[in-house]
Amino acid sequence: MTTEHPHHLVHVSHIPVRWGDMDALGHVNNTVYFRYAEQARIEWLVSLDYARNIAPDEGLVIINASCTFFKPITFPATVEVRTLIGKPGRSSLPTFYEMRIAGDPMLYAEGASKIVWWNPATGKSVPLPDFIRRTYPHE
């Protein structure tokens, strides 16, 4: 995190680990971490009343996603996903995720994705809506 563009916490999600989230090695499969980040991002957008606030011809798309795995998550557990955002661009918003086991301060994984607001009919980016832009504190 830089002081020029700090990350801002916007939502905390608690997601139970399902037995089926694990792979043959007995820990949560790496692809599932992206689902946890997606679930946390959707919960945050729902908390902003996303469905009612978007224009009918606009939406968001994820243009990249990454995850760094520090410690395996295993069943049973509840994953705490902290969703943070960076400074908004004209049409994009960097998002960041910290994943821990609820009650454990250790960081198990961290990830990031970039949201771009766009018009699906034209395939072109459009300015971020104000309800998204307002979630980042003014400088």
C-alpha positions in Angstrom: 0.0 0.0 0.0 1.4 3.4 -0.9 0.6 6.6 0.9 -0.1 8.3 -2.5 -3.0 5.9 -3.2 -4.1 4.2 0.0 -6.5 1.3 0.0 -9.8 1.9 1.7 -11.8 -0.8 3.5 -15.4 -1.0 2.1 -16.8 -4.3 3.2 -16.2 -7.5 5.3 -17.7 -10.8 4.3 -17.9 -14.1 6.2 -18.0 -17.1 3.9 -18.3 -20.7 5.2 -15.8 -23.1 3.7 -17.8 -26.0 2.1 -16.5 -29.5 2.0 -16.6 -29.4 -1.8 -14.3 -26.3 -1.8 -11.4 -28.6 -1.0 -9.3 -30.5 -3.5 -7.6 -33.9 -3.3 -4.8 -32.4 -1.2 -7.2 -31.6 1.6 -7.2 -27.8 1.3 -9.3 -25.2 -0.5 -8.6 -25.3 -4.2 -6.9 -22.2 -5.6 -9.8 -21.4 -7.9 -12.2 -21.2 -5.0 -10.3 -18.2 -3.6 -11.4 -16.2 -6.7 -15.0 -17.3 -5.9 -14.6 -16.0 -2.4 -13.3 -12.6 -3.7 -16.2 -12.6 -6.2 -18.8 -13.3 -3.4 -17.3 -10.5 -1.3 -17.3 -8.1 -4.2 -21.0 -8.9 -5.0 -22.0 -8.5 -1.3 -20.3 -5.1 -1.3 -22.1 -4.1 -4.5 -25.5 -5.3 -3.1 -24.8 -3.2 0.1 -24.6 -0.2 -2.3 -28.0 -1.2 -3.9 -26.1 -1.9 -7.1 -29.1 -3.2 -9.0 -31.2 0.0 -8.4 -28.3 2.4 -9.0 -26.9 1.3 -12.4 -28.1 2.6 -15.7 -29.8 -0.1 -17.8 -27.1 -0.1 -20.5 -24.1 -0.2 -18.1 -22.4 -2.7 -15.9 -19.0 -3.8 -14.8 -16.5 -6.3 -16.0 -13.4 -7.6 -14.3 -10.4 -7.1 -16.6 -7.8 -8.9 -14.4 -7.5 -10.8 -11.2 -4.7 -12.2 -9.0 -4.2 -14.0 -5.8 -1.2 -14.8 -3.6 -1.6 -17.8 -1.4 0.2 -17.7 2.0 -1.3 -20.5 4.0 -3.8 -23.2 3.0 -7.4 -22.9 4.2 -9.1 -26.2 5.2 -12.6 -27.3 6.2 -14.2 -26.5 8.6 -13.7 -22.8 8.7 -15.3 -19.4 7.9 -13.2 -17.2 5.6 -13.3 -13.5 6.4 -12.8 -11.5 3.2 -12.0 -7.9 3.6 -12.7 -5.9 0.4 -10.7 -2.7 -0.1 -10.6 -0.3 -3.0 -8.0 2.0 -4.4 -8.3 5.3 -6.0 -10.9 5.3 -8.8 -9.9 6.1 -12.4 -12.2 7.5 -15.0 -13.9 4.2 -15.7 -12.0 1.8 -13.5 -11.7 0.8 -9.8 -8.9 -1.3 -8.3 -10.2 -3.7 -5.7 -8.1 -5.7 -3.2 -9.0 -8.7 -1.0 -7.5 -10.0 2.3 -8.5 -13.5 3.3 -8.2 -14.8 6.8 -9.9 -17.4 8.9 -12.5 -15.7 11.1 -10.9 -15.1 14.5 -7.3 -15.6 13.2 -5.3 -12.5 12.5 -3.0 -14.4 10.1 -3.3 -13.5 6.4 -4.0 -16.7 4.4 -4.3 -15.0 1.0 -4.5 -11.7 -0.7 -5.8 -10.8 -4.1 -6.7 -8.0 -6.4 -9.0 -7.3 -9.4 -9.7 -4.3 -11.5 -13.3 -3.4 -12.3 -14.0 -1.5 -15.4 -17.4 0.2 -15.9 -18.6 -0.4 -19.5 -21.5 -0.4 -21.9 -21.9 -4.0 -23.1 -23.7 -3.0 -26.3 -20.7 -0.9 -27.5 -18.0 -2.8 -25.7 -16.5 0.6 -24.5 -15.7 1.8 -21.1 -17.9 4.5 -19.5 -17.3 6.7 -16.5 -17.7 5.1 -13.1 -21.1 6.0 -11.6 -21.2 8.4 -8.7 -22.5 5.8 -6.2 -19.3 3.8 -6.8 -17.0 6.8 -6.8 -18.4 8.1 -3.5 -17.2 4.9 -1.7 -13.6 6.2 -1.9 -12.8 9.0 0.6 -12.0 12.3 -0.9 -8.4 13.5 -0.7 
